[in-house]
């Protein structure tokens, strides 16, 4: 007789996993698309970034004694709204300003949670060599 195969253990991502998989790439891609003034793609990445924060709050409602949703609501959602307004207005200068403020809010959140050693910055170059962030040129 063979031993029964144990049931697989469901994957439970940690907060760092979710930040690295869901938030950091979206933040980076949002910055790259906004810098390229690709408003359609920027809007997409912003929606995905906002959704990532929502999923994290649902998946890990508490982390190290913090109410994750309350923390995100207090520190991240207003800067996301400001970036959204800049994208909707297709205002490059406003995007640059609000994206920098969002990045600062991410770092302030890290400081609040005692993770001041995790510093996020505005991307200077793409880490995605297989993706073009420039807006699609209209067909002639």
C-alpha positions as CSV (number, residue, x, y, z in Angstrom):
1,X,0.0,0.0,0.0
2,X,1.2,3.5,-0.8
3,X,1.2,6.4,1.6
4,X,-1.5,9.0,1.0
5,X,-0.2,12.1,-0.7
6,X,-0.5,15.0,1.7
7,X,-2.9,17.8,0.6
8,X,-1.1,20.8,-0.8
9,X,-0.8,23.7,1.5
10,X,-2.5,26.8,0.1
11,X,0.0,29.6,-0.8
12,X,-0.4,32.5,1.6
13,X,1.7,35.4,0.4
14,X,3.5,37.5,2.9
15,X,3.2,41.3,3.0
16,X,6.7,41.6,1.4
17,X,5.6,39.1,-1.3
18,X,2.5,41.1,-2.1
19,X,4.4,44.4,-2.2
20,X,7.1,43.0,-4.4
21,X,4.7,41.2,-6.8
22,X,1.7,43.5,-6.8
23,X,2.7,47.0,-5.8
24,X,6.4,47.7,-6.8
25,X,6.1,46.7,-10.5
26,X,2.8,48.7,-10.8
27,X,4.4,51.7,-9.2
28,X,7.4,51.4,-11.6
29,X,5.3,50.9,-14.7
30,X,3.0,53.8,-13.8
31,X,6.0,56.1,-13.5
32,X,7.5,54.9,-16.8
33,X,4.2,55.3,-18.6
34,X,3.5,58.7,-17.1
35,X,7.0,59.9,-18.0
36,X,6.3,58.8,-21.6
37,X,3.0,60.7,-21.4
38,X,1.2,57.5,-22.3
39,X,-2.0,58.4,-20.6
40,X,-4.1,55.4,-21.6
41,X,-1.5,53.0,-20.2
42,X,-0.9,55.2,-17.2
43,X,-4.6,55.0,-16.3
44,X,-4.5,51.2,-16.6
45,X,-1.4,50.9,-14.3
46,X,-3.0,53.3,-11.8
47,X,-6.1,51.1,-11.7
48,X,-4.0,48.0,-11.2
49,X,-1.9,49.7,-8.5
50,X,-5.1,50.8,-6.6
51,X,-6.4,47.3,-7.0
52,X,-3.2,45.8,-5.6
53,X,-3.5,47.9,-2.5
54,X,-7.2,46.8,-2.1
55,X,-6.2,43.1,-2.5
56,X,-3.4,43.4,0.0
57,X,-5.8,45.0,2.6
58,X,-8.2,42.2,2.0
59,X,-5.6,39.4,2.1
60,X,-3.6,40.8,5.1
61,X,-6.1,43.0,7.0
62,X,-3.5,43.3,9.8
63,X,0.2,43.4,9.6
64,X,2.6,43.8,12.5
65,X,-0.3,45.3,14.5
66,X,-1.3,47.7,11.8
67,X,-4.8,47.9,10.2
68,X,-3.6,47.6,6.6
69,X,-6.7,49.1,5.0
70,X,-6.8,52.1,7.4
71,X,-3.0,52.7,6.8
72,X,-3.5,52.6,3.0
73,X,-6.6,54.8,3.2
74,X,-4.7,57.4,5.4
75,X,-1.5,57.4,3.5
76,X,-1.9,56.2,-0.1
77,X,-5.4,56.7,-1.5
78,X,-5.3,60.5,-1.6
79,X,-2.0,60.6,-3.5
80,X,-3.4,57.9,-5.9
81,X,-6.4,60.2,-6.5
82,X,-4.1,63.1,-7.3
83,X,-2.2,61.0,-9.8
84,X,-5.5,59.9,-11.3
85,X,-6.5,63.6,-11.7
86,X,-3.3,64.4,-13.5
87,X,-3.7,61.4,-15.9
88,X,-7.3,62.4,-16.7
89,X,-6.1,65.9,-17.4
90,X,-3.2,64.6,-19.5
91,X,-1.1,67.1,-17.6
92,X,2.6,66.0,-17.6
93,X,3.8,68.5,-15.0
94,X,1.0,67.6,-12.7
95,X,1.7,63.9,-13.2
96,X,5.4,64.3,-12.4
97,X,4.5,66.3,-9.2
98,X,1.8,63.9,-8.0
99,X,3.7,60.8,-8.9
100,X,6.7,62.1,-6.8
101,X,4.2,62.8,-4.0
102,X,2.8,59.2,-4.3
103,X,6.4,57.9,-4.1
104,X,6.9,60.0,-1.0
105,X,3.7,58.6,0.5
106,X,5.0,55.1,-0.1
107,X,8.2,55.9,1.8
108,X,6.3,57.6,4.6
109,X,4.2,54.5,4.9
110,X,7.4,52.4,5.2
111,X,8.7,54.7,7.9
112,X,5.4,54.5,9.8
113,X,5.6,50.7,9.7
114,X,9.2,50.7,10.9
115,X,10.6,49.8,7.4
116,X,12.5,53.0,6.7
117,X,15.2,50.9,5.0
118,X,12.8,50.2,2.2
119,X,13.1,53.3,0.0
120,X,11.1,53.6,-3.2
121,X,12.1,56.1,-5.9
122,X,10.9,57.5,-9.2
123,X,12.3,55.1,-11.8
124,X,15.0,56.6,-14.0
125,X,15.1,53.7,-16.5
126,X,12.9,50.7,-17.3
127,X,13.5,47.4,-15.7
128,X,11.2,46.0,-18.4
129,X,13.3,45.6,-21.5
130,X,10.6,43.8,-23.3
131,X,7.9,46.5,-22.9
132,X,7.5,49.8,-24.7
133,X,6.0,52.6,-22.6
134,X,5.7,55.1,-25.3
135,X,2.1,55.9,-26.4
136,X,1.0,54.1,-29.6
137,X,1.3,56.3,-32.6
138,X,-2.0,56.8,-34.5
139,X,-2.2,55.0,-37.8
140,X,-2.0,57.4,-40.8
